[in-house]
Amino acid sequence: MGESLPPREGERIPRRTAPDFNELSDDVGVVKGIFEGGFLNVAINDANQFGPHAMIALLGVVATITGIALLAMWII
């Protein structure tokens, strides 16, 4: 994972090699695709093509927990 590709013309920062990617078939839905690879694995490690969808869902979960914590601090 630490390997990098040679920079292209005009680029100063080398690109990293692509991680292992498990592409699912077209008949798999978003929810099934996210949970098939494990929610956190797909969201954080981008294990399949539903990584961005899982990251947005994770953002919603974290924002909800943060909002509840702030509301609890406001009430107490």
Buried (B, 14 or more C-beta within 10 A) or exposed (E): EEEEEEEEEEEEEEEEEEEEEEEBEEEBEEEEBBEBBEBEBBBEBBBBBBBEBBBEBBEEEEEEEEEEEEEEEEEE
